[in-house]
Amino acid sequence: MSKKIIQIHERFDFGYYKEFTKEYQLLLADNSVTEIVLDFRYVGYLDSSALGMMVLLHKKAKSKNISVRISGTKERTKEILQIANFDQLFEIS
C-alpha cells in the first residue's frame, strides 16, 4: 500500500488538464496506491476548470477506495477551496 504525490503547477487551470489527467490515471491504475496527495505548495492560481478536474479525480478515486488529500496550500488557495466547499471532499492542509 502506498501514497503517491502529484505536484501541481503554479497555474492550475485548463492548460494543465491533459497532464493532470494522465498523472492521476496512472496512479488510479496502480493497485498498490491507497492515497493520492495533491501537493499545492507552488499553486498561486486555480480556476473553475481546476476545481472540476479535482472533483472528477475525487469521484474516480473514491470508486477505487483511494483517498485524496491536498497539502501545502497557501492561505489564498486554501480560502478558494473552502469557499467551494472542497473541505467536504478532501482533507486540506
N, C-alpha and C positions, 0 to 999 in steps of 0.2 A: 504494500500500500504506500502511495506516495503523494506528495504535494508538489505541484508544478506552478511556476510563476510565469505570467505573461507581462512583460514590460510594456506599458502603454506609452505611446509617443506624447510629446508636448501638446500637440493639437490632436485631440481625439474627436474626429469628425468623419464624414462620409468618405473622405480621401483615404482613410485607414481601413475601410470596410473589407477589402479583399484580403489584406494581410492579417487582420484581426480574426476574420472568419477561418482562414486557413490554419492559423495557430491554434485556435480552440478546437477545431475539428480534429486535428491530430491528437490533441490531449483527450478528447472525448472517445476516440477510437482505442486508446490505450487502457486496457482493463486494469492496470495497476494503479491508475490515478484515482485518488479519493477526494482530492481537494485542488481547486484552481484558485490561485491568488492573482488578482489584478493589481499590479504594482503601479500606483498613481503618483509616485514621488516626483515625476517630471511633468505631470499634466498641469497645464496652465489654462487650457481651454477645452471645453467639451460642449457639444450641441445636442439637439434632439435626436439626430441620427445615432450618435454615440449611445444615448440612453436606450434607443431601440435595439441596438446591437447587444447591449448588456442584458436587456430583457430576454432576447432570443437565446443568448448563452445560458441564462438562468433556467429557462424552460427546458432546454436540451440537457443541461447538466442534471437538473432535478430528476428527469426521466431515467437517468443512469445512476441515481443516488450519489452524485458527485456534488460536494458543496463548493460554493463560490464565495469568496470574500474579497473585499477591497482594502488595500493597505497603502499607507504613505500619503494619504490625501492632504492637500493643502487646505487651509481654512476656507477659502473661496470655493474650491471644488467640492469640499465636504458639504458646504451650505447648499450648493446646487443639488447634490444628491439627496439631501434631506428634504428640501422643498419638493422634489419629485417623489418623495416617499420611498426612495430606494433603500432606506434603512429598514424597511419592512421586508425586503427581498434579500438583502446582503448584510453581512456583518461589515461595518465600515470602521476603519481605524486610521 
